[in-house]
Amino acid sequence: EKAAAQDQPSAVSSLGTMYGNGEGVTPSWRRAREYFERGIELGDSMSVKNMQGLTECIQKVAPLMDKRVELHGTSGADMNGKRGVATDYHWYPADRTKERYTVKLDGGEAFKVKPANL
């Protein structure tokens, strides 16, 4: 993280990969994308490849990311019907039951939600 904070392109790309795969950090495709975007700005060709791969994954696995969504079927009845934007996706390849979207509701609150509840 220190090297990435100093804008070392390969470190920025590596940190993006770590967030994308959940290696040593909580998986976050939003954070991975931010690091890949920064790596691209710094001229890192690996960041370009990684961004392409992440974009394909988002389209296939998390198609609601960056889209407006409505919550339904949650255990908290007061949450059902609320709307917001799916701002992140948390991918756990070893245990798909843990996968969640982070949804920022119109009121400003953010919650992790199962894909089935959107």
Backbone torsions as a table, in degrees:
resi	resn	phi	psi	omega
1	GLU	NA	-34.4	179.2
2	LYS	-63.5	-43.6	179.7
3	ALA	-66.0	-38.5	177.9
4	ALA	-65.5	-38.0	178.4
5	ALA	-64.8	-23.8	177.3
6	GLN	-93.0	13.7	176.5
7	ASP	60.6	37.4	171.9
8	GLN	-80.7	113.4	-171.0
9	PRO	-51.7	-45.8	-177.8
10	SER	-67.0	-33.9	178.1
11	ALA	-69.0	-39.2	178.0
12	VAL	-62.3	-45.9	179.0
13	SER	-63.8	-42.5	179.8
14	SER	-62.8	-40.4	178.6
15	LEU	-65.7	-38.6	175.2
16	GLY	-60.0	-42.2	178.4
17	THR	-63.8	-41.3	178.8
18	MET	-60.3	-44.8	178.5
19	TYR	-67.7	-38.5	179.8
20	GLY	-63.5	-36.4	-177.3
21	ASN	-100.2	-7.0	-178.1
22	GLY	69.0	36.5	-179.4
23	GLU	-91.8	101.0	178.1
24	GLY	79.2	-0.4	178.7
25	VAL	-140.8	163.3	173.3
26	THR	-67.9	126.2	-177.4
27	PRO	-60.5	139.2	179.6
28	SER	-155.8	108.3	179.2
29	TRP	-70.3	-25.9	175.4
30	ARG	-65.4	-47.2	179.6
31	ARG	-65.0	-41.0	177.9
32	ALA	-58.1	-45.4	-179.4
33	ARG	-62.9	-41.4	179.1
34	GLU	-60.4	-43.1	179.4
35	TYR	-67.9	-40.8	178.3
36	PHE	-64.3	-40.4	177.0
37	GLU	-60.2	-42.1	178.7
38	ARG	-65.2	-42.0	177.6
39	GLY	-60.9	-39.1	177.5
40	ILE	-63.5	-43.9	177.5
41	GLU	-59.2	-31.8	-179.4
42	LEU	-85.8	0.2	176.6
43	GLY	85.9	19.2	-178.1
44	ASP	-84.2	116.2	-177.6
45	SER	-68.0	-30.8	178.0
46	MET	-66.2	-33.1	177.0
47	SER	-63.6	-36.0	177.6
48	VAL	-62.5	-48.2	178.6
49	LYS	-61.6	-44.9	-178.9
50	ASN	-64.7	-37.6	177.9
51	MET	-65.2	-40.2	177.9
52	GLN	-61.8	-44.4	178.4
53	GLY	-63.4	-42.6	179.5
54	LEU	-64.6	-42.2	179.6
55	THR	-60.5	-42.1	176.9
56	GLU	-62.9	-42.5	178.3
57	CYS	-62.3	-43.6	179.1
58	ILE	-60.0	-45.3	-179.2
59	GLN	-62.0	-37.5	-176.3
60	LYS	-86.3	-43.3	-170.4
61	VAL	-99.2	-35.0	-174.5
62	ALA	-130.2	59.7	-174.2
63	PRO	-64.4	-14.2	179.5
64	LEU	-87.6	-6.6	-179.6
65	MET	-60.8	132.4	-178.7
66	ASP	74.8	10.8	-179.3
67	LYS	-109.5	156.6	173.1
68	ARG	-74.1	136.7	-177.6
69	VAL	-136.2	165.2	175.0
70	GLU	-127.7	135.5	179.9
71	LEU	-81.7	140.8	175.1
72	HIS	-155.1	153.8	177.0
73	GLY	69.5	18.2	178.8
74	THR	-82.0	160.4	178.8
75	SER	-70.7	-23.1	176.9
76	GLY	-91.3	98.7	-175.0
77	ALA	-55.3	-30.6	-179.6
78	ASP	-69.1	-15.4	179.2
79	MET	-86.4	-28.1	-176.5
80	ASN	-61.5	133.9	-179.5
81	GLY	92.7	-12.8	178.2
82	LYS	-73.1	151.0	-177.0
83	ARG	-123.7	156.6	177.9
84	GLY	-175.9	-157.9	-179.0
85	VAL	-121.7	132.9	174.9
86	ALA	-76.5	104.9	-172.1
87	THR	-95.3	-13.7	-176.9
88	ASP	-155.6	163.2	175.3
89	TYR	-136.4	135.1	-177.8
90	HIS	-114.9	110.9	-170.0
91	TRP	-102.4	126.5	177.3
92	TYR	-125.7	87.3	-175.0
93	PRO	-57.7	-30.7	-179.0
94	ALA	-77.1	-20.6	-178.6
95	ASP	-148.2	88.0	-175.7
96	ARG	-62.0	-18.8	179.8
97	THR	-69.6	-15.4	179.9
98	LYS	-88.6	-9.1	-175.2
99	GLU	-61.9	139.2	-178.5
100	ARG	-145.9	149.8	165.3
101	TYR	-94.0	146.0	164.8
102	THR	-94.1	125.2	-179.4
103	VAL	-115.6	123.7	174.1
104	LYS	-94.5	112.0	-177.5
105	LEU	-72.9	159.6	-179.0
106	ASP	-57.3	-28.1	178.9
107	GLY	-78.7	-5.2	177.2
108	GLY	105.4	-20.0	179.6
109	GLU	-71.7	151.7	177.4
110	ALA	-123.9	138.1	-179.0
111	PHE	-138.1	149.9	171.2
112	LYS	-90.2	130.0	-172.2
113	VAL	-132.7	139.2	175.3
114	LYS	-63.0	142.9	178.4
115	PRO	-55.1	-34.0	-179.5
116	ALA	-65.8	-17.5	-177.9
117	ASN	-94.3	13.7	178.6
118	LEU	-117.2	NA	NA
